[in-house]
Amino acid sequence: MEWSKRVVVRSGVRLVCRDAGGGPGPAVVLLHGLAGHAGEWDALAERLSGRHRVVAVDQRGHGASERRPGDVSHASRVADVVAVVRRLGLGRPVLVGQSLGGLTALLTAAAHPALVRALVLVEAAPRDPDPRAPRNIGAWLDSWPVPFPSRAAAVSFFGGGPVGEGWAAGLERHGDGLRPRFDRDVMVASVAENARRSSRPAWRRVGCPTLAVFARASLLPGPDIDAMLAQRPPAVAVSVPGTGHDLHMERPEILHDLLERFLSGLG
């Protein structure tokens, strides 16, 4: 599979996307999680690209997109998705988001129902405010032994295998080693709203078909998942055995099969 680089500029913020594939199915927009990058979807995108146009977005503050945007609110990320969909001519796409990308996808579907054909949440669920969110993210990022002396060291730190490779691919080389393609303070600011605002009201406004995919070793509390499904019983929920929070990198083949079965039922 070969990607085409697409650049969308909205309100002076540069968003870089990977665009590939085509076929009879609806377009699919892939949104990574916090501190991630568009490339972590490569294995899934390759499988989808035979039947769908696939666009993976480096969200603001991440990857090749604007590193220090002035606004990292949820509303800014939603507006970015809308701009990408419209300017790349994606029609009514399926939004697929993992973790924080899943929240962005959910909020977009709630705010722009006519724009989104279906929603797929991967290890993402609406939640109540969590005052600890910024502090926890900061502590997690501070635990990274930056700079990494080598790609192998980074892969090992992130758990090895496809997950370790995926995270390591998001680093860039500097004179002293490999460093993230984002700034810590931007990441912490990106979850600031999670500390004070619930996303449950937005979830109740989502009207499109929804698939929720959770890891067996999910980072999401069970009560949050139960409350999510009780609020919108039509949502389809699946738990994938033997996976963790980054299941889209661990088992892309299973996620692809789940997606295709879900999309084939849309009519």
N, C-alpha and C positions, 0 to 999 in steps of 0.2 A: 504494500500500500504506500502511495506517495501523497504527502500532504502538500497543500498550497497554503502559503502564509497569507492571511488576511488581516488588515489593520483597520480598526474602526476607531475614530476619534469622537468622543462625546464630551462636550463642555471642556475641551482642552486636555482631556485625559485619554491617553493612547492605550487601546486594548488590542492585544495580539491574539489571533485565533488560528487554529489549525483546521483546515477545511479539506475534506476528502470524501470520496465515494459518490454514490448516486443510486438510482433504482426506483422501484415503484412505491416503496414505503415512505412514510412521513419523515421529514428531516428530524434529526436527533441532536440536541445541544447538550454537551457534557460539561458539568461544573464541578471542579475539584474542591477539596476541603481546605481548611486553614493551613497555611504554610506549604500548600501543595503547588501543583503546576499542571498544565494541560497534558504534558507527556505521560503522566501516570495512567491515562486512559488508553494508551496506544494499543494494548492487546485487545481490549474490548472493541475499540473503534475499528480495528482491522476486521474483526468478525462481523461488525454491523455494516461496514461500508459496501458490501455487495448488494444490499437491499435498501440502504438508506444513505442520504447525504448526512455526513457526520461533522459537526463543528465542535471542537474542544476549545474552551476559552481559558486563557490566562487571566484570572480575575484581577481587578485593580489591586496594586500593591504586591503582586506575585509574578514570578516568572519573567517573561519578556515584556509584560505590560508596565504601565506607569508605576514606578517603584514607590514614590512618595506622593500619592494623590492627596489633595487637601481634604477630601471627604471620603471616609471609609464607612459610612453609615449603611444600614440595610437598604435604605431607599436608593442610595447611589448604586449599589450592586444590582438592584432590580432594574433601575433605569438603564444600566449597562446591558443587561440581557435583552431588554426591549430594543435598544439601539442595534445590537448585533443581529437580532432576528429580522428587523425591518430592513437594515442596510444590506444584509447579505441575501435578502429575498428568500427567507426560509419558510414563508407561509405560516401555518399553524404547527409548530414543531412539538415534539415530545421533549420535555425537560427532564434530564437525569442529573441528579446532584448527590454528592457524597458529603456527609457531615455538614460543615458550614455551607458548602455548595448546595446541599439539600435544602437548607433553610432558605437560601436565596431562591431556589426553584419554587419552593412552597409559597413564599411571599409574592413571587411573580405571578404564579397561577391564581392567587387570591386577588391580586390587584388588577390583573389584566386577563379576565376569563376568556375573552374573545381571541386572545393571542395564543393560548396554550391548548394543544389537543389532548395531551395526557401528561401525567406527572409520575416520575419514578424517584423515590427517596431511598437512598442507600445509606444505612446507618445514620439516619436523620429522623428526628421527630420533634413536633412542637413541644415547647417546655415552658415552665414558669420561670420568672426571673431568678438568676443565680448570682448573688453578689460576689461569689468566689471566682467567677469565670475569668476575669482579666488576670487576677493573681495566679490562678492555676496555669493559665497559658504562659505567663511570664516565667514561672518556675520551670515549666516543661522546656521552653526554649533555652533557658539558662543551663539546662542539663546537657545540652549538646556540646561536645568537646571541640568547639570551633577554634581555629581551622582544623579540618580533617587533613591528615598528612597525605592520604591517598584515597582513591576511589574504593579500594578494598576495605580500608578502615571505616569509611562511611557506610558501606553496605553492611558490614558486621555490626556497627552501632545500631542501625535501623532494623536489625533482626535477620539479616541475610535473606536469601531466596528472592522471589520476585518483588516482595514488599521492600526489602533493603535496596534492591536495584532501582526500584521506582523512586524511592526517596533520594537516593544518591544522584539520580539523573537530574534532580532539581537544583543541584549545587553548581557553582561556577568556580573556575580556577582563578586564584590570585597568586601573588608572588610567594605567599607563605603557606599555601595549601588551598583546600576547597572550602568555600563559604556559601551560605544561603543566598538566594537571589531575592531576598526581601529584608526588611529592617524590623528588628524586634518590636520597636514601639508602634509600628504600623500594625503588626499582628495583634498586639494587645488592644489597640484602639479598635480593631475590627470586631472584637467581641464585647466592646463596652456596653452596647445596647442589650446584650444577653443578660447583663447584670441587673437591669432595671425594667425590662419590658417582656411580657409574655407573648409568645407566638401562637398561643392556642386560639385566640379570636380569628386570626388569619386562616388557620387550619379549618375552622368551621365554615369559612367563606369559599373554600375550594370546591368547585363543582365538577371538575373534569375527572375522568377515570384515573385512579391512583393505585400504583403498586408500591408497597413498602417492603424493602429487603433488609433483613437484619442478620448480623453475625451471631453464631451460636455463643461466642464469647463477646457479646456486645458491650460497648462502653455506655450504652443508654440504660438507665434504670428501668427495671421491669414495670413498675407502676406508671412511668411515663408512656411506655408503649401501650399498656392496657388502656390508659385514659385516652390516648390518641385513637385507638381503634373503636372505643366506645363512642367517641364524639362523631365519627364518620364510619359507621358499619360497612358501607359499600366498598371501602378500601380493601384491597387484597394484600395480605401480609404473608411473608415467607421468611423462614429462618434457615440459614445455610449452615449445615454441619461443618465442624472443623475449621471455622474461620474466625478472624478477629475484625477489628474496626476497618481495616483496609482490604475488605473482601473483594473489592473491585480489581485489586492487583493480585490478590491471592488466588482467586478462582474466577477469572474473567469468562471462562467457558461456561460456567454455571450461570453467571449473571447474564450472559448473552442468551442462553436458552430461556431463562425466565423472561427476559425482555421480549424476545420474539414471540413466545406464547402469549404474553400479555398484549403485545401490539396486534397480533393476528386476530384478537377478539374485539378490537375496536370497531371493525366494520368499515 
